[in-house]
């Protein structure tokens, strides 16, 4: 029984050692090389989250740039994921694989990087791109504290050595341009959380998908099986529900299982009785050890998958503290909030920047029985007491609501870098 903790401790030591070696190489060699190599004007790199997944705002701004054939930019999507790289290559989309030698040279010459996450810095990428113009699109509005505004992180950074280590690794880079969606989000969420020189306010590129039919490129990186199944189910008068809980900083797996907030067999029976498909889209950093083959009407969406082309098919969203509900407001469909662990979440995970009851435009359920009751009322009794509240929060959250976010942002970026 003592072997597992020892193995885990050894693994942590190895991970820490690798990070330290990377830090030394980055500070003593790569950043100096990046300074010496001249940048190629208008060479742009898009970098997806984690190991370079093709999703979120970076994906959709990249695709807009590709579709509009703008000759003044030479651009690539950078990924360290072989599957993503193969998909992009098979669709003739300009992409490069990290850490190939040719990719490293392109990175050293890159003048502009466009990201929507904080994981882009990993594996020495921060040092190769240290002197590039940095544009952060981020990946959502928020009701919770982020980055430098996180109280738990502030506590962690009180130790000076740890603060220096964070900055040396590029955890809090200085962005030249940061994308916000509204004045209130700029002031309340993003200014305290990130370092940036200039901020622009617009819609998110990923929300442009709501105003057009997804094409072959849009479906790259999605779970096409689930999307097709949902489309066919709707033709047969099934209702589609998406459950998309946020990531928790604490816990080892998916908390609705750890805390026994949901009995999946019971939920599956409810869904079967009422001709509902309930799709689970959990955070890719969480474990989800459930065999969905045993559950008829519960479906698992690929962890790393881009969920946005699915959203127009969804009749009802269930979430908790996730930013996805802000984007879902574009569709003006019912939202149910399931904050079963509210007290623990605000005590151990994240602080909230808004009053939760005020900012969440939908009924709150704290247990499964109430959740199933409200699902039925929303879908089959057409009880919707939050129609106006959804509009109010939507207007607060997005200064630009009419689509064309990618075009607007690209024009702003062009003005900044040319």
C-alpha positions, 0 to 999 in steps of 0.5 A, spaced: 500 500 500 505 504 501 508 503 494 503 508 490 505 514 494 512 513 493 511 512 486 507 518 485 512 522 489 518 520 485 514 522 479 513 529 482 520 529 483 522 527 475 516 532 473 520 538 477 527 536 475 524 536 468 521 543 469 528 546 472 532 543 466 527 547 461 528 553 465 535 553 465 535 552 458 530 557 456 534 562 460 541 561 458 540 559 451 533 560 448 531 567 450 538 569 447 537 566 441 530 569 440 533 576 441 539 575 436 534 572 430 531 577 426 523 577 426 520 576 419 514 581 418 507 579 418 509 572 420 503 569 425 503 563 429 496 561 432 497 556 438 492 552 441 491 550 448 494 544 452 498 541 447 496 545 441 488 543 440 484 545 435 479 549 438 476 555 441 478 562 439 484 561 436 481 556 432 476 560 429 480 566 428 485 562 424 480 559 420 477 566 418 484 568 416 485 562 412 478 563 408 479 570 407 486 569 403 489 575 406 496 575 403 499 580 407 500 575 413 504 568 412 501 564 418 501 557 421 497 553 427 502 550 431 501 544 435 504 538 439 499 533 438 500 528 432 493 527 431 491 535 430 497 536 426 495 530 421 488 533 421 490 540 419 495 537 414 490 533 411 485 539 410 491 543 407 491 548 412 498 551 414 500 548 420 507 546 423 509 541 428 512 542 435 518 541 436 521 539 429 527 543 428 524 547 422 518 549 427 523 552 432 526 556 426 519 559 424 518 560 431 524 564 432 522 568 426 515 569 428 513 576 429 506 575 432 503 570 436 495 569 437 493 565 443 487 563 447 490 560 453 496 560 458 498 553 457 502 556 450 508 557 454 510 550 456 516 546 453 520 552 452 515 555 447 515 561 451 522 563 450 522 561 443 517 566 442 519 571 447 520 577 443 514 576 438 508 581 439 503 577 443 495 577 442 491 573 448 484 572 445 483 568 452 477 563 452 471 565 455 467 571 460 468 569 467 464 569 473 470 567 477 477 570 479 483 568 474 490 568 473 493 574 478 487 575 481 486 568 484 487 569 492 489 562 492 495 564 487 496 570 491 497 566 497 502 562 493 506 568 490 508 571 497 514 567 497 519 571 493 522 565 490 516 562 488 514 569 484 520 569 481 520 562 478 513 563 476 515 569 472 521 566 469 517 560 466 513 565 463 506 564 467 504 571 467 507 574 460 506 581 458 501 581 452 501 587 447 494 586 446 488 582 450 481 581 447 475 582 452 468 582 450 465 588 454 467 594 459 465 590 465 469 584 463 475 589 462 474 592 469 472 587 473 475 580 470 481 581 466 485 588 468 486 584 475 488 578 472 493 579 466 498 583 464 497 587 458 499 593 454 492 594 450 485 591 450 480 591 445 473 589 446 469 585 441 465 578 441 469 572 441 471 568 434 468 562 436 461 565 437 461 566 430 459 559 429 452 560 431 450 565 425 452 560 420 452 553 418 459 549 420 463 547 414 468 541 414 473 546 417 469 548 423 468 540 424 475 539 425 477 538 432 470 536 434 466 530 436 463 528 429 459 522 432 456 526 437 454 531 433 451 527 428 447 523 433 444 529 436 442 532 429 439 525 427 436 525 434 432 532 433 429 529 427 426 524 431 423 529 436 428 528 441 431 533 446 438 535 447 441 537 453 448 538 454 452 538 461 458 542 461 461 543 468 467 547 470 474 545 472 475 544 479 482 546 482 481 540 488 479 533 487 482 528 483 476 526 478 469 529 476 466 532 482 459 530 481 461 523 481 466 524 487 461 528 491 455 523 489 451 529 486 449 525 480 446 517 480 448 516 472 443 510 472 437 514 475 439 520 470 439 515 464 432 512 466 429 519 466 432 521 460 429 514 456 422 516 459 422 523 456 426 522 449 432 526 452 439 525 450 444 528 455 451 529 453 457 530 458 462 534 456 467 534 462 474 538 462 480 535 459 484 535 465 479 531 469 478 523 470 471 520 467 472 513 468 465 511 466 463 506 461 457 509 457 456 503 453 451 501 459 448 508 459 443 508 453 441 516 453 447 519 456 453 520 451 460 522 453 463 528 448 470 527 447 474 531 452 479 535 448 473 536 443 471 543 440 464 543 443 461 550 439 458 547 433 454 542 437 451 548 441 446 550 436 443 543 437 442 543 444 435 545 447 438 546 454 444 547 457 446 545 464 452 548 468 455 551 474 461 556 474 463 555 467 464 561 462 460 556 457 453 559 459 455 566 457 456 564 450 450 560 450 446 566 451 447 568 444 442 562 442 437 565 448 435 558 450 434 555 457 440 554 462 440 550 469 445 551 474 447 545 478 452 548 483 451 542 488 458 544 491 457 551 492 460 552 499 466 548 498 467 551 491 468 558 493 472 556 499 477 551 496 477 552 489 475 559 486 472 566 488 467 569 484 467 576 482 459 577 481 454 575 486 452 568 483 444 568 484 444 575 480 449 573 474 446 566 473 440 567 468 437 560 470 434 556 476 439 553 481 438 546 483 442 543 488 440 535 488 438 531 482 431 530 484 430 538 483 435 538 477 430 532 473 424 536 475 427 543 472 429 539 466 422 537 465 419 543 466 424 547 461 423 542 456 416 540 456 412 545 460 415 551 457 416 554 463 421 559 462 422 565 467 429 567 465 428 570 458 429 577 460 434 576 465 438 572 459 438 578 455 440 583 461 446 578 462 447 578 455 447 585 454 452 586 460 457 581 457 458 582 450 459 589 447 458 586 440 453 581 439 451 581 431 457 576 429 463 578 425 467 578 431 473 574 427 473 580 422 473 585 427 478 583 431 483 581 425 482 589 422 484 591 429 490 586 429 492 589 422 492 596 425 496 594 431 502 590 427 502 594 420 
